[in-house]
Each structure stands twice: as C-alpha cells, then as structure tokens.
Amino acid sequence: MKFTILTSLFLTALSVNAAVIESDTSVLRRDIFARQNAGRPVPNGACCVSNTSLKQDVCKVNGQSGRCVPAGVNNCGDRLTCIEDSRLTCNAKVLERGRPLCRLRQGA
C-alpha cells in the first residue's frame, strides 16, 4: 500500500486537529461556571464573595445553581446573597450585567 506525501500530511493534520478539539471540549466542561462569571470565582454557599461577586453572577447553593442578588435573608451582611434559581423571579425584558434581572420571589 502506497501513501503519497499529500495523504500523509492530510492524516497528520487530521489527527492534530482531533487532539485540539478533544482538549477544547474537556476545558469547556471543567471551566463552564468560571467563564459564566467572566473569570470571577463562583460562590458556593449562602453568600456571594465580598467585593468580588457582582449582581446576577452565577453561584451554587444547596447543590443547586443560583444567582447573586441583593436579599437580606441569609445573614450575609453587605454581601450579595446566593439564591437558588427556583426561588427567583426573573424579567427577561430587563437586563442587568447582560443577564435577565432576577430578584428573590416574595414569600420564597
């Protein structure tokens, strides 16, 4: 079986491209939350990171995804509070920091 130089170059380029794609997808899975907050840390717990987290940043609380919003329910003091998505009311027509405006639902 004879291979031409062009075939060899094509197969080499194809294998290198496949390795780059595999590397990119693993990075995507690992860093998805970090990029949602533009490189800022993703808070994990009832309160967001003081002087770092911004309104509408993604956070995790009680194993669920949530948002950093101003709410005085978790004894966070002057920090934003991480509220689960299920307890938020969001208005898709109003954007805050590029995301729909969400606030703690009354009575939640």
N, C-alpha and C positions, 0 to 999 in steps of 0.2 A: 504494500500500500504506500503510495507516494503522496507526500504533502508538499504543497508549494509554500514558498515563503509567505505569500499573502494569506494563506489559510492558517499558518502558524501564528502570524501576527493577529489575525482576527480572533482566534481561540484564546490567545493571551489577553487581549483587550477585553474579551467577554468574561473571563474568569476574574480579572481585576475589578471590572465593573460590578460583578456579583458580590465580591467581597466588600466593596464600598457600600452597596445597598444594604447588605446584612448588618454592617457596622452602624449605619444611619438608623435602621429600624430599632436596634437594641438601645441606642441612645434616646430615641423618641420615647420608648416605653419607660425608661428609667427616669427621665427628666421632665415628664409632662407637666407635673404640678409646678415645678420651678419656673418653667417658661410661662405659665399662666400668670404669674406674678412679676413678670419682667425681671427675673433674677433675684428678686427678694425672697427671703425664706418663707416657706409655707407653714403657718402656725398649726400646731397640733394641740388642741385643748380648748378650754372655755374662753381664753383671752388671746387676742392677737398680739404681735410683737410691738412693744412700745417704741415709738419714734422710728419705726421701720414699715410696718404694715399700713396700707392705705385703704380707704373705703372701697368696698367691693372686691378686695383681694380674696382669692380662694384660700380656704382653710379646711382643717379636718377637726371634727369634734364628735366624740362618742362613736367613732368608726364611720361617720358619715361625712360627706362633702358639705361645705357650708361657705358662708361669706363673712368677711369682717365688716360689721356695721355698727353704728352708734346705738347702743342699747344698754341701759343700766341694770341688767338682770343677773349677771354672773359675778358681781363684786370685782370688776376689772378696773375700777377707779377711772383714770383718764385714758385708759387704753380702749381700743375698739373691741367689741365682743364678737366671738365666732358663733354664729347662729346657723343651725342646720338648714339646708335648703327647704325642707318640709315645713319649717316654721316661718318662712319668709313670704312676703307679698312683694312681687316684682312688677314694675311697669316698663314694658319693652319699648314704649314710645319715648321714655326719658332715659338718657344715658348719663352715667356718672363714671368717669375714668374709663370710658369705652365699653362699659358693660351696662346692662339694664339696671336701673335704680331699684334696689331691694331694701326693705326695712322689715323689722320684726312685726309679724301679724298681731293685731290686737287680740289679747286673750290667749296667746300661744305660750 
